[in-house]
Amino acid sequence: MSDALTTPARRALAPTKRPAGVLPVALEAVSYRADAATLLDQVSFRLRPGRLTTIMGPNGAGKTLCLRLIQGLLRPDDGQITYATAPISDAGRRRIATVFQRPVLLRRSVIGNLRHALRVYGIPRRDRPAMLAELLQLAGLSDVAHRSARVLSAGEQQRLSIVRALAAEPDLLLLDEPTANLDPYATRLIETLIGTAEARGATVVLVTHDVGQARRLADDVIFLNRGRVMEQAAASDFFDGPATDAAAAYLAGRLLL
C-alpha cells in the first residue's frame, strides 16, 4: 500500500504538506452534564497544530465525549471551544473530519461511497476519476472497489472510512479508537493512513486504549480520568515519566478506582 499519493488531481490528497498552524483548537473550562451527572469537569487543553495528539484514559473518562464536543455534535454546558481564534462555527466544522470506532458507510459499493464523498466535498467532476483510483490504492481496496462496502471486513471498512475522510483534506482529523478489535496487520495499515494524514499537515486527535499504539504514533498525550484532564504533555515526557499517580497506574495496567 502506498504511503503517499502522486495523482495530478491534487485537490483531494496532494503529497505536498500543508503549512501547520491552520487550525488551532482549544477547550477552555469545558463541562458537560447528562442526567445530573458531570461527565466532563472544567476540561481545558489546546491542540498543537500539525501534530498527533492521543487522548487516553480508562473507560468513562470522557475521551469520546471530547471528540463529539470538538466536532460540534454536542454543546458544552459550561466553558468554550474555540476554533482558530473564534468560537467554532458551521464553516469551521466543515474542516473537521471524524472517523468513529464503528464505520458509518452508505449502502453502496466501496467506490460508490467515495464518489458520494467527493461530490459532497465539491470536487470537480473531471478530477474525480483520478482521485478515486488513488484513494482506492491508498486504502488497499482497488480489488474490491465494486463490492458492497457493508460486506467488507472490519479493517477494510475502517480503511475506507479514513480515506473517505482524507479526501476532504481536513485540517483536523478526529479518530475514535479506529483500530479497536482489529488484528495487527489491519492495525498497521490503518496506522499508515493516520501517518499520511499527519505528514500532510493535518492536526490529528486519536482516542486509543492501546498504549503501544500511542507510543508509536503520538506527538502529544492528553490523559483523562473521571472527566478531568490529569496531564497534557509531549508523548516522550508522558511515557518516560508520568507526572500523576493516576497516569502511572494506567500505564502500568493497574485499575483506576
N, C-alpha and C positions, 0 to 999 in steps of 0.2 A: 504494500500500500504506500502510495506516495505521501510524503510529509508536506509537500507544498504544491501549489497549482502553477501551471505555466500557460493557461489559456490567454489569448489576446483579449478576450472579453473579460476585462479585469474588474468589472463593476461588482461582481459577487465576492471573489476571493483572490484579489491580487496578491502576488508574492511580496510586494513592497510593504514594509512595515509602516503603519500609520504613526504619526507622532503621538507619543504618550502625553497624558495630561488633558485628553479630550473630555473626560467625564469624571471629575472628582465627585464622590458621593459621601455624604456624612449623615450619621444619625446622631441627633442631639437630644439627650434625656428622653428617649422614646419609651413609652409604656403602652402596653396593650392588655386589656382585660376581657374576660369572657365568663359569663355566669358567675360573677362576683369574684372570680379568681384572677390574680395578676400573673399573666403568662410571661410578660416582659416587664422589667422593672428598671426604669431610668437607664436604658441602654444607650451608650454613646460610643461611636467609633467612626473612623474615617478610612475609606478605601484609598489606597495609594494607586494612582492611575498607572496603567500599563503593567501591573503586577498581578500575580495569582495569590489570592487570599483564601485560605481554608478556614471554615468555621467548624469548630469541633466542640464536643461535649457529650454528656450522656443523653439518653432518651428523655424527652420532655424539657430539655434545656432552653428551647426556643430557636433552634437553628433554622428550621424550615420557615418558621414564622417570620424571622428576619428577612428571608428571601421574598416572601409574599408581600411584606411591607415595602421593600425596596422596589419591587415590580409595580406596586400600586394596586395590587389585588385586594389589599386591606388598608385601612387607615388607622394610624395610631390614636389612642385615646389622649395621650399627652406627648409633648415633645414635637420635634420636627425632623423631617428627612429632606435634605437639600440635594438638588441635582445641579451640578455645576455650581453656580453661586446663587441660585434661586430655588424656591420650593419646587418639588417635582411637578411636572406638567404632562398633559397628554402628549405634547410634542416630544418631551423627554422620554416617555415610556416607549415610543417607537424605536428608540435607540438601545433598548434593553431587550435581550432575548433570554428566555428561561427554558431549561430542559429539566423536566420533572423525573422523579425516580421511576415512575411508570410512564412510558412514552404515550403521548396522545397523538394518534395518527388517524388520518382520514380513511374511509372505506374505499380506497383507491389503490392502484399499483404503487410500487416504490417510486417510479418516475412520475406518476400522477401526483403524488404528494409533493414532490419537488417542483413540478410545473405550477401547481397551485401556489406554492410559496413564492416563486419568482414573480408570478402575476400580482400577488398581493404586495410584494415589495416594490412593484413598479419597474421591474427590469424590462428594458425594451425587447420586443418580440425577436428582433434579429439577433440579439445576444444570447437568447435562452438556450438554443441547441448546444453551443459550445460549453456553456456553464453547466448544463445538465450532465454532459459527458464527464466533465471534470469533477463535479460533485459526486457522481456515482463512483468514479475512480478513487477519489479521496476516501470515501466510506468503504471501499472494497465491495460494492454492491452492483457492479456492472453486470455480472452474470445473472442477477435476479431482478433486473430493472423492471420487468413486466409482471413480476409476481405480486400478488396481493400483499400489501405491507403488513396486514394483520396476521399473516401466517409465517412471518419471519421469526427467527429465534429472538430471544430477549436481547442478546448482544447486537444482532443486526438491526433490530428496531431502535435501539438506543443510538447506534451509529447514524441511522437515518435521521433521527431527531436532532442530533448535533449538527450534521452538515446542513440540514434544513435551516437551523438557527444561524449557522455561519454564513449562509448565502445572503443574509440581510446585512452583513458587515456590522454587527452590533458593536457599540463602544463598550457595553457592559454585558457579559455573558454570565448568567446565574445557573449553576448546576446543582441539583438536589440529589445527592448520592447516585450519580449516573452509573456506577459500576456495582451497585448492591446486588449480591447473589449471582454475580457473573464469574465465570471461570477465569483463570489467569490470562489465557490467550485473548479472550474478549476484552478483559480489563486493559491489557496492553494496547490494543487497537484504539480503545476509547481515550486512553491517556495520550496517545499520539495525536489524536484530534484536538484534545484540550491544549496540548503544547503548540499546535498550529495556531490556534486562536490567540494564545498569549504572544507567540512570536510575531504576530501581525499587529500587536499594539493594543489588543483588547484588554480591558480590565476584567479579570475572571474571578468569580467567587464560587468556591467549591465547598459544599457541605459534604462531609465524609466522616464515617466512623473508623475508617481504615487508617491507622497510624502510619503504616508503611507507605501508603499512597500519599499521605500528607507530607511525609519526609521526602518522597521522590519529587513532588510537584510544587510544593508551597514556597512562595517568597515570604509571605507573612501568615501569621496564625492569629485568629480570634478564638479564645476559649470561653464558652458559656457554661454556666451552671445555675440551675434554678432561676432562669430568666434574667440573669445578670452577667455582665462582662467581667470575668475574673482576670483575664490577661489579654493584651494585644501586643504582639512582639514580632520581630523578624523570626523566621522559621528556625534558623540556626540557634538563636538565643533560647527560643521556647523549648526545643527538643534537647538542647545540651544542658539547660539549667532552668526549668520552670520556676517561676517566682512565687507560686502559691502552692499550698499543700494539696488543694483540690486538683490542680493540673498535674502535679507529680503523681498523685494517686491514680488519676485517669490514665496517664501514660504507662504506669506500672500494671495496669489491668485490674486495679482494685475497685470495688464497688463504692460509689459515692452515695451516701445516705442523707 
